[in-house]
Amino acid sequence: MRKQFEEGVEDVYAAVAAGRPVRERGPFGIQIGDQSMQFVPKVVDDPVVLGSQILAAAGARPASDFLVFQVMRDGVLEVIRPDQAVDLRSAGAEKFLVFRSDRTFRFFLDERAFDWGASQISGSTIKRLAGVPGDTTDVWLDAAGGEDRVIEDKELVDLAQPGAERFITRPIQIKIKVNSRERVVDQRPELEPAPADSQVRPAGVQEQRRLRISRTRSAAPA
């Protein structure tokens, strides 16, 4: 694993992952991400930092234009006020998200409430928040009174609409038909490219390979 911080910097995430106490003296290395949950390493000097110091480390100025969230150990996000202190020596105090926003947007993910700092969220980001494998999991928008639908990884959902959106993650179950035979797979099939000579065949020789895909929402676990 590539080392993210210079020698002498206490990597808070590495300490927590290793199950050892975070040392008392800095500097300390933390992770600060954006609304796509893409994290970059940043360094702060003090073991107890204010929300405003996290914003400063992220280069988010003026502070009044931004929101900062702490990513808790269970994946839930907690808003950190500019004057609110966070002790980096506490387990789960190593990751933060920063948004350019003046309000939060609530949604529900697998029956848990989340407050988000942007008016839109992508399917891939929802998967990261849920902590599920992206290649074998689908995100469904639970449409009250309507038809539930899959949210694709790059699709953006508008959270600013009236009411809180509800999302559900489920293992992928795709029914495929290959040569008229039906199978159920747990990830999207990848079709091999046709060989270069596929268009040239001896007379009287034909090959037909048909693939039909339909995706269904799996039932909730009992």
C-alpha atoms as an extended CHARMM CRD file, in Angstrom:
* protein
*
       222  EXT
         1         1  MET       CA              0.0000000000        0.0000000000        0.0000000000  PROA      1               0.0000000000
         2         2  ARG       CA              1.3800000000        3.3910000000       -0.9900000000  PROA      2               0.0000000000
         3         3  LYS       CA              2.2470000000        5.6560000000        1.9050000000  PROA      3               0.0000000000
         4         4  GLN       CA              0.1490000000        8.8220000000        1.7410000000  PROA      4               0.0000000000
         5         5  PHE       CA              1.9730000000       11.0120000000        4.2660000000  PROA      5               0.0000000000
         6         6  GLU       CA              5.5480000000       12.0620000000        4.8900000000  PROA      6               0.0000000000
         7         7  GLU       CA              7.6260000000       10.5500000000        7.6530000000  PROA      7               0.0000000000
         8         8  GLY       CA              6.6060000000       11.9000000000       11.0510000000  PROA      8               0.0000000000
         9         9  VAL       CA              2.9480000000       12.4780000000       10.1440000000  PROA      9               0.0000000000
        10        10  GLU       CA              0.5180000000       10.3060000000       12.0980000000  PROA      10              0.0000000000
        11        11  ASP       CA             -1.8190000000        8.6730000000        9.5770000000  PROA      11              0.0000000000
        12        12  VAL       CA             -5.0450000000        8.6050000000       11.5810000000  PROA      12              0.0000000000
        13        13  TYR       CA             -6.7970000000        6.2190000000        9.1820000000  PROA      13              0.0000000000
        14        14  ALA       CA             -3.8720000000        3.7750000000        9.2450000000  PROA      14              0.0000000000
        15        15  ALA       CA             -3.7940000000        3.8610000000       13.0520000000  PROA      15              0.0000000000
        16        16  VAL       CA             -7.5160000000        3.1470000000       13.3260000000  PROA      16              0.0000000000
        17        17  ALA       CA             -7.3360000000        0.3910000000       10.7010000000  PROA      17              0.0000000000
        18        18  ALA       CA             -4.4510000000       -1.2300000000       12.5790000000  PROA      18              0.0000000000
        19        19  GLY       CA             -6.3710000000       -1.0550000000       15.8590000000  PROA      19              0.0000000000
        20        20  ARG       CA             -3.7290000000        1.0160000000       17.6270000000  PROA      20              0.0000000000
        21        21  PRO       CA             -4.2280000000        4.2880000000       19.5300000000  PROA      21              0.0000000000
        22        22  VAL       CA             -3.6190000000        7.5180000000       17.6500000000  PROA      22              0.0000000000
        23        23  ARG       CA             -0.5800000000        9.2190000000       19.1350000000  PROA      23              0.0000000000
        24        24  GLU       CA             -0.9750000000       12.3470000000       21.2450000000  PROA      24              0.0000000000
        25        25  ARG       CA              1.1950000000       14.7100000000       19.2160000000  PROA      25              0.0000000000
        26        26  GLY       CA              0.8990000000       15.8210000000       15.5980000000  PROA      26              0.0000000000
        27        27  PRO       CA              1.0880000000       16.4740000000       12.8330000000  PROA      27              0.0000000000
        28        28  PHE       CA             -1.8810000000       14.2860000000       11.8670000000  PROA      28              0.0000000000
        29        29  GLY       CA             -2.8990000000       12.9890000000        8.4580000000  PROA      29              0.0000000000
        30        30  ILE       CA             -6.6240000000       12.9260000000        7.6650000000  PROA      30              0.0000000000
        31        31  GLN       CA             -8.7430000000       12.2350000000        4.5650000000  PROA      31              0.0000000000
        32        32  ILE       CA            -10.9470000000       14.9690000000        3.0820000000  PROA      32              0.0000000000
        33        33  GLY       CA            -13.3670000000       14.1280000000        0.2740000000  PROA      33              0.0000000000
        34        34  ASP       CA            -15.8730000000       15.7940000000       -2.0350000000  PROA      34              0.0000000000
        35        35  GLN       CA            -19.4240000000       14.9910000000       -3.0590000000  PROA      35              0.0000000000
        36        36  SER       CA            -18.1640000000       12.0890000000       -5.1980000000  PROA      36              0.0000000000
        37        37  MET       CA            -16.4720000000       10.6910000000       -2.0900000000  PROA      37              0.0000000000
        38        38  GLN       CA            -13.0610000000       11.0210000000       -3.6990000000  PROA      38              0.0000000000
        39        39  PHE       CA            -10.6370000000       11.5330000000       -0.8180000000  PROA      39              0.0000000000
        40        40  VAL       CA             -7.2780000000       13.2820000000       -0.7120000000  PROA      40              0.0000000000
        41        41  PRO       CA             -4.7930000000       13.3000000000        2.1780000000  PROA      41              0.0000000000
        42        42  LYS       CA             -4.4270000000       16.4860000000        4.2370000000  PROA      42              0.0000000000
        43        43  VAL       CA             -2.3180000000       17.3470000000        7.2630000000  PROA      43              0.0000000000
        44        44  VAL       CA             -3.3630000000       19.2260000000       10.4230000000  PROA      44              0.0000000000
        45        45  ASP       CA             -1.2370000000       20.0750000000       13.4370000000  PROA      45              0.0000000000
        46        46  ASP       CA             -3.5600000000       19.6130000000       16.4060000000  PROA      46              0.0000000000
        47        47  PRO       CA             -5.2150000000       16.4360000000       17.7680000000  PROA      47              0.0000000000
        48        48  VAL       CA             -8.4360000000       18.3850000000       18.3550000000  PROA      48              0.0000000000
        49        49  VAL       CA             -9.5430000000       20.3580000000       15.3110000000  PROA      49              0.0000000000
        50        50  LEU       CA            -12.4500000000       22.6750000000       14.6460000000  PROA      50              0.0000000000
        51        51  GLY       CA            -14.6980000000       22.4200000000       11.6480000000  PROA      51              0.0000000000
        52        52  SER       CA            -13.1730000000       25.6720000000       10.4230000000  PROA      52              0.0000000000
        53        53  GLN       CA             -9.6850000000       24.1090000000       10.5440000000  PROA      53              0.0000000000
        54        54  ILE       CA            -10.8690000000       21.1750000000        8.4300000000  PROA      54              0.0000000000
        55        55  LEU       CA            -12.2900000000       23.6300000000        5.8950000000  PROA      55              0.0000000000
        56        56  ALA       CA             -8.9990000000       25.5400000000        5.8880000000  PROA      56              0.0000000000
        57        57  ALA       CA             -7.0580000000       22.3070000000        5.2850000000  PROA      57              0.0000000000
        58        58  ALA       CA             -9.3580000000       21.6050000000        2.3400000000  PROA      58              0.0000000000
        59        59  GLY       CA             -8.7970000000       25.1040000000        0.9470000000  PROA      59              0.0000000000
        60        60  ALA       CA            -12.5160000000       25.8300000000        1.3500000000  PROA      60              0.0000000000
        61        61  ARG       CA            -12.8150000000       29.6160000000        1.6530000000  PROA      61              0.0000000000
        62        62  PRO       CA            -14.7630000000       31.4990000000        2.7510000000  PROA      62              0.0000000000
        63        63  ALA       CA            -15.8760000000       29.0030000000        5.3860000000  PROA      63              0.0000000000
        64        64  SER       CA            -19.4140000000       30.4090000000        5.3450000000  PROA      64              0.0000000000
        65        65  ASP       CA            -19.8760000000       29.0260000000        1.8190000000  PROA      65              0.0000000000
        66        66  PHE       CA            -19.1220000000       25.4210000000        2.7880000000  PROA      66              0.0000000000
        67        67  LEU       CA            -20.3510000000       22.5310000000        4.8980000000  PROA      67              0.0000000000
        68        68  VAL       CA            -18.1660000000       19.8680000000        6.4630000000  PROA      68              0.0000000000
        69        69  PHE       CA            -19.3160000000       16.3860000000        7.4430000000  PROA      69              0.0000000000
        70        70  GLN       CA            -17.5700000000       13.7410000000        9.4940000000  PROA      70              0.0000000000
        71        71  VAL       CA            -17.8510000000       10.2220000000        8.0650000000  PROA      71              0.0000000000
        72        72  MET       CA            -18.7550000000        8.0520000000       11.0430000000  PROA      72              0.0000000000
        73        73  ARG       CA            -17.6360000000        4.4510000000       11.4470000000  PROA      73              0.0000000000
        74        74  ASP       CA            -21.0880000000        3.1450000000       10.4540000000  PROA      74              0.0000000000
        75        75  GLY       CA            -21.0380000000        5.2700000000        7.2740000000  PROA      75              0.0000000000
        76        76  VAL       CA            -23.5150000000        7.8590000000        8.5490000000  PROA      76              0.0000000000
        77        77  LEU       CA            -22.5750000000       11.5130000000        8.0090000000  PROA      77              0.0000000000
        78        78  GLU       CA            -22.5910000000       14.0560000000       10.8310000000  PROA      78              0.0000000000
        79        79  VAL       CA            -22.5020000000       17.7950000000       10.1660000000  PROA      79              0.0000000000
        80        80  ILE       CA            -19.5950000000       19.5490000000       11.8770000000  PROA      80              0.0000000000
        81        81  ARG       CA            -20.1240000000       23.2300000000       12.6390000000  PROA      81              0.0000000000
        82        82  PRO       CA            -17.1910000000       25.6090000000       12.0330000000  PROA      82              0.0000000000
        83        83  ASP       CA            -16.8420000000       26.1030000000       15.8050000000  PROA      83              0.0000000000
        84        84  GLN       CA            -17.3480000000       22.4200000000       16.6570000000  PROA      84              0.0000000000
        85        85  ALA       CA            -14.3380000000       20.3980000000       17.8540000000  PROA      85              0.0000000000
        86        86  VAL       CA            -13.4230000000       16.8970000000       16.6760000000  PROA      86              0.0000000000
        87        87  ASP       CA            -10.8630000000       14.7830000000       18.5400000000  PROA      87              0.0000000000
        88        88  LEU       CA             -8.7690000000       12.9540000000       15.9370000000  PROA      88              0.0000000000
        89        89  ARG       CA             -7.7030000000       10.4610000000       18.5790000000  PROA      89              0.0000000000
        90        90  SER       CA            -11.2400000000        9.0510000000       18.6820000000  PROA      90              0.0000000000
        91        91  ALA       CA            -11.9100000000        6.0590000000       16.4450000000  PROA      91              0.0000000000
        92        92  GLY       CA            -13.7290000000        7.1240000000       13.3060000000  PROA      92              0.0000000000
        93        93  ALA       CA            -12.4260000000       10.6940000000       13.2060000000  PROA      93              0.0000000000
        94        94  GLU       CA            -10.2110000000       10.3310000000       10.1660000000  PROA      94              0.0000000000
        95        95  LYS       CA            -12.5320000000       11.0470000000        7.2060000000  PROA      95              0.0000000000
        96        96  PHE       CA            -14.4450000000       14.2070000000        6.3040000000  PROA      96              0.0000000000
        97        97  LEU       CA            -16.4950000000       15.4780000000        3.3750000000  PROA      97              0.0000000000
        98        98  VAL       CA            -16.6060000000       19.1240000000        2.2900000000  PROA      98              0.0000000000
        99        99  PHE       CA            -19.3770000000       20.6560000000        0.1600000000  PROA      99              0.0000000000
       100       100  ARG       CA            -19.9240000000       24.1150000000       -1.2690000000  PROA      100             0.0000000000
       101       101  SER       CA            -23.4300000000       24.5300000000        0.0860000000  PROA      101             0.0000000000
       102       102  ASP       CA            -25.4620000000       26.3770000000        2.7000000000  PROA      102             0.0000000000
       103       103  ARG       CA            -28.0110000000       23.6300000000        3.3710000000  PROA      103             0.0000000000
       104       104  THR       CA            -28.3430000000       19.8870000000        3.7510000000  PROA      104             0.0000000000
       105       105  PHE       CA            -30.5780000000       17.4280000000        1.9100000000  PROA      105             0.0000000000
       106       106  ARG       CA            -31.9950000000       14.4070000000        3.6900000000  PROA      106             0.0000000000
       107       107  PHE       CA            -32.5450000000       11.0140000000        2.1310000000  PROA      107             0.0000000000
       108       108  PHE       CA            -32.9170000000        7.4530000000        3.3720000000  PROA      108             0.0000000000
       109       109  LEU       CA            -30.6130000000        4.6080000000        2.4150000000  PROA      109             0.0000000000
       110       110  ASP       CA            -31.5210000000        1.0980000000        3.5150000000  PROA      110             0.0000000000
       111       111  GLU       CA            -33.7890000000        2.6170000000        6.1830000000  PROA      111             0.0000000000
       112       112  ARG       CA            -31.0290000000        4.8700000000        7.5650000000  PROA      112             0.0000000000
       113       113  ALA       CA            -31.2870000000        8.6630000000        7.4130000000  PROA      113             0.0000000000
       114       114  PHE       CA            -28.4560000000       10.5680000000        5.7140000000  PROA      114             0.0000000000
       115       115  ASP       CA            -27.9150000000       14.3190000000        5.4460000000  PROA      115             0.0000000000
       116       116  TRP       CA            -26.0750000000       15.2940000000        2.2650000000  PROA      116             0.0000000000
       117       117  GLY       CA            -24.4090000000       18.5690000000        1.3520000000  PROA      117             0.0000000000
       118       118  ALA       CA            -25.3610000000       18.6880000000       -2.3340000000  PROA      118             0.0000000000
       119       119  SER       CA            -28.6660000000       18.7810000000       -4.1620000000  PROA      119             0.0000000000
       120       120  GLN       CA            -27.6920000000       15.7910000000       -6.3080000000  PROA      120             0.0000000000
       121       121  ILE       CA            -26.1550000000       12.3970000000       -5.6370000000  PROA      121             0.0000000000
       122       122  SER       CA            -25.0030000000        9.6750000000       -8.0220000000  PROA      122             0.0000000000
       123       123  GLY       CA            -25.6980000000        5.9730000000       -7.9260000000  PROA      123             0.0000000000
       124       124  SER       CA            -22.0130000000        5.1580000000       -7.4110000000  PROA      124             0.0000000000
       125       125  THR       CA            -21.8110000000        7.5660000000       -4.4500000000  PROA      125             0.0000000000
       126       126  ILE       CA            -24.8540000000        5.9460000000       -2.8580000000  PROA      126             0.0000000000
       127       127  LYS       CA            -23.0780000000        2.5890000000       -3.1060000000  PROA      127             0.0000000000
       128       128  ARG       CA            -19.9900000000        4.0410000000       -1.4100000000  PROA      128             0.0000000000
       129       129  LEU       CA            -22.1170000000        5.4240000000        1.4170000000  PROA      129             0.0000000000
       130       130  ALA       CA            -23.8090000000        2.0590000000        1.8330000000  PROA      130             0.0000000000
       131       131  GLY       CA            -20.4530000000        0.2750000000        1.8660000000  PROA      131             0.0000000000
       132       132  VAL       CA            -21.5540000000       -2.3030000000       -0.7120000000  PROA      132             0.0000000000
       133       133  PRO       CA            -19.6050000000       -3.7740000000       -3.6490000000  PROA      133             0.0000000000
       134       134  GLY       CA            -20.3740000000       -1.7140000000       -6.7090000000  PROA      134             0.0000000000
       135       135  ASP       CA            -20.0970000000       -4.4830000000       -9.2990000000  PROA      135             0.0000000000
       136       136  THR       CA            -22.5830000000       -6.8750000000       -7.6630000000  PROA      136             0.0000000000
       137       137  THR       CA            -25.0650000000       -4.4040000000       -6.1330000000  PROA      137             0.0000000000
       138       138  ASP       CA            -27.8580000000       -2.3040000000       -7.5680000000  PROA      138             0.0000000000
       139       139  VAL       CA            -29.3180000000        0.8800000000       -6.0860000000  PROA      139             0.0000000000
       140       140  TRP       CA            -33.0880000000        1.1590000000       -6.3650000000  PROA      140             0.0000000000
       141       141  LEU       CA            -35.1340000000        4.3190000000       -5.9440000000  PROA      141             0.0000000000
       142       142  ASP       CA            -38.1010000000        3.3560000000       -3.7910000000  PROA      142             0.0000000000
       143       143  ALA       CA            -40.8830000000        5.2810000000       -5.5270000000  PROA      143             0.0000000000
       144       144  ALA       CA            -43.8600000000        5.6100000000       -3.1920000000  PROA      144             0.0000000000
       145       145  GLY       CA            -47.0030000000        4.9260000000       -5.1690000000  PROA      145             0.0000000000
       146       146  GLY       CA            -44.9900000000        4.3640000000       -8.3410000000  PROA      146             0.0000000000
       147       147  GLU       CA            -42.6450000000        1.8730000000       -9.8890000000  PROA      147             0.0000000000
       148       148  ASP       CA            -39.2550000000        1.3610000000       -8.2740000000  PROA      148             0.0000000000
       149       149  ARG       CA            -36.3270000000        1.7810000000      -10.6390000000  PROA      149             0.0000000000
       150       150  VAL       CA            -32.6070000000        1.1700000000      -10.7370000000  PROA      150             0.0000000000
       151       151  ILE       CA            -30.2790000000        4.1530000000      -10.3210000000  PROA      151             0.0000000000
       152       152  GLU       CA            -27.2720000000        3.6980000000      -12.5800000000  PROA      152             0.0000000000
       153       153  ASP       CA            -23.7900000000        4.5010000000      -11.2860000000  PROA      153             0.0000000000
       154       154  LYS       CA            -23.4340000000        7.7420000000      -13.2600000000  PROA      154             0.0000000000
       155       155  GLU       CA            -27.0460000000        8.8260000000      -12.8680000000  PROA      155             0.0000000000
       156       156  LEU       CA            -27.7040000000       11.8750000000      -10.6830000000  PROA      156             0.0000000000
       157       157  VAL       CA            -30.7550000000       11.9630000000       -8.4430000000  PROA      157             0.0000000000
       158       158  ASP       CA            -32.2300000000       15.3450000000       -7.5120000000  PROA      158             0.0000000000
       159       159  LEU       CA            -32.5400000000       15.5260000000       -3.7210000000  PROA      159             0.0000000000
       160       160  ALA       CA            -34.0560000000       19.0050000000       -3.7830000000  PROA      160             0.0000000000
       161       161  GLN       CA            -37.4840000000       17.7160000000       -4.7600000000  PROA      161             0.0000000000
       162       162  PRO       CA            -40.2200000000       17.7960000000       -2.0850000000  PROA      162             0.0000000000
       163       163  GLY       CA            -40.0060000000       14.8400000000        0.2740000000  PROA      163             0.0000000000
       164       164  ALA       CA            -37.0310000000       12.6720000000        1.1900000000  PROA      164             0.0000000000
       165       165  GLU       CA            -35.9330000000       10.1610000000       -1.4360000000  PROA      165             0.0000000000
       166       166  ARG       CA            -35.5900000000        6.5400000000       -0.3380000000  PROA      166             0.0000000000
       167       167  PHE       CA            -32.9470000000        4.2420000000       -1.7540000000  PROA      167             0.0000000000
       168       168  ILE       CA            -32.4880000000        0.5150000000       -1.3270000000  PROA      168             0.0000000000
       169       169  THR       CA            -29.4210000000       -1.5620000000       -2.1700000000  PROA      169             0.0000000000
       170       170  ARG       CA            -29.9290000000       -5.1130000000       -3.3780000000  PROA      170             0.0000000000
       171       171  PRO       CA            -27.6840000000       -7.7850000000       -4.8820000000  PROA      171             0.0000000000
       172       172  ILE       CA            -27.8310000000       -7.7140000000       -8.6620000000  PROA      172             0.0000000000
       173       173  GLN       CA            -30.0390000000      -10.4060000000      -10.1610000000  PROA      173             0.0000000000
       174       174  ILE       CA            -29.9790000000      -10.3820000000      -13.9230000000  PROA      174             0.0000000000
       175       175  LYS       CA            -31.8170000000      -12.8950000000      -16.0410000000  PROA      175             0.0000000000
       176       176  ILE       CA            -29.9670000000      -13.6340000000      -19.2400000000  PROA      176             0.0000000000
       177       177  LYS       CA            -30.8340000000      -15.8150000000      -22.1750000000  PROA      177             0.0000000000
       178       178  VAL       CA            -28.0110000000      -17.3760000000      -24.1330000000  PROA      178             0.0000000000
       179       179  ASN       CA            -29.0950000000      -19.5070000000      -27.0340000000  PROA      179             0.0000000000
       180       180  SER       CA            -32.6370000000      -19.5530000000      -25.5680000000  PROA      180             0.0000000000
       181       181  ARG       CA            -31.4170000000      -20.8200000000      -22.1940000000  PROA      181             0.0000000000
       182       182  GLU       CA            -32.2410000000      -18.6500000000      -19.1720000000  PROA      182             0.0000000000
       183       183  ARG       CA            -29.7640000000      -18.0510000000      -16.3620000000  PROA      183             0.0000000000
       184       184  VAL       CA            -29.6240000000      -15.7130000000      -13.3520000000  PROA      184             0.0000000000
       185       185  VAL       CA            -26.2890000000      -13.9950000000      -12.6590000000  PROA      185             0.0000000000
       186       186  ASP       CA            -25.2080000000      -11.6170000000       -9.8880000000  PROA      186             0.0000000000
       187       187  GLN       CA            -23.3210000000       -9.1570000000      -12.0640000000  PROA      187             0.0000000000
       188       188  ARG       CA            -23.6210000000       -7.6170000000      -15.4880000000  PROA      188             0.0000000000
       189       189  PRO       CA            -22.3160000000       -9.9340000000      -18.1660000000  PROA      189             0.0000000000
       190       190  GLU       CA            -19.3650000000       -8.8080000000      -20.2330000000  PROA      190             0.0000000000
       191       191  LEU       CA            -19.6090000000       -9.8090000000      -23.8530000000  PROA      191             0.0000000000
       192       192  GLU       CA            -16.3830000000      -10.8070000000      -25.5530000000  PROA      192             0.0000000000
       193       193  PRO       CA            -15.6580000000       -8.8850000000      -28.7380000000  PROA      193             0.0000000000
       194       194  ALA       CA            -16.3680000000      -10.7590000000      -31.9170000000  PROA      194             0.0000000000
       195       195  PRO       CA            -13.2970000000      -12.2910000000      -33.5810000000  PROA      195             0.0000000000
       196       196  ALA       CA            -11.8350000000      -10.3950000000      -36.4930000000  PROA      196             0.0000000000
       197       197  ASP       CA            -12.9540000000      -13.0460000000      -38.9740000000  PROA      197             0.0000000000
       198       198  SER       CA            -16.4820000000      -13.3140000000      -37.5840000000  PROA      198             0.0000000000
       199       199  GLN       CA            -17.9160000000      -11.7960000000      -40.7280000000  PROA      199             0.0000000000
       200       200  VAL       CA            -16.2590000000      -14.3640000000      -42.9600000000  PROA      200             0.0000000000
       201       201  ARG       CA            -17.5220000000      -17.9250000000      -42.6260000000  PROA      201             0.0000000000
       202       202  PRO       CA            -17.3910000000      -20.9710000000      -44.8750000000  PROA      202             0.0000000000
       203       203  ALA       CA            -20.4720000000      -21.5040000000      -46.9860000000  PROA      203             0.0000000000
       204       204  GLY       CA            -23.2200000000      -23.3390000000      -45.1410000000  PROA      204             0.0000000000
       205       205  VAL       CA            -21.7570000000      -22.5670000000      -41.6850000000  PROA      205             0.0000000000
       206       206  GLN       CA            -23.6850000000      -20.1800000000      -39.4630000000  PROA      206             0.0000000000
       207       207  GLU       CA            -23.3860000000      -19.2850000000      -35.7860000000  PROA      207             0.0000000000
       208       208  GLN       CA            -26.1270000000      -17.5490000000      -33.8840000000  PROA      208             0.0000000000
       209       209  ARG       CA            -25.6510000000      -16.3100000000      -30.3690000000  PROA      209             0.0000000000
       210       210  ARG       CA            -28.4010000000      -14.2030000000      -28.8680000000  PROA      210             0.0000000000
       211       211  LEU       CA            -28.2130000000      -12.5780000000      -25.4660000000  PROA      211             0.0000000000
       212       212  ARG       CA            -31.2530000000      -11.0720000000      -23.7980000000  PROA      212             0.0000000000
       213       213  ILE       CA            -30.9440000000       -9.3220000000      -20.4590000000  PROA      213             0.0000000000
       214       214  SER       CA            -33.5990000000       -8.3370000000      -17.9580000000  PROA      214             0.0000000000
       215       215  ARG       CA            -32.8300000000       -6.9950000000      -14.4950000000  PROA      215             0.0000000000
       216       216  THR       CA            -35.1590000000       -7.5740000000      -11.5740000000  PROA      216             0.0000000000
       217       217  ARG       CA            -35.1630000000       -6.2850000000       -8.0340000000  PROA      217             0.0000000000
       218       218  SER       CA            -34.3220000000       -9.1020000000       -5.6350000000  PROA      218             0.0000000000
       219       219  ALA       CA            -36.5280000000       -9.5880000000       -2.6460000000  PROA      219             0.0000000000
       220       220  ALA       CA            -35.5440000000       -8.0480000000        0.6420000000  PROA      220             0.0000000000
       221       221  PRO       CA            -33.8270000000      -10.4830000000        2.9990000000  PROA      221             0.0000000000
       222       222  ALA       CA            -36.1100000000      -12.0850000000        5.5490000000  PROA      222             0.0000000000
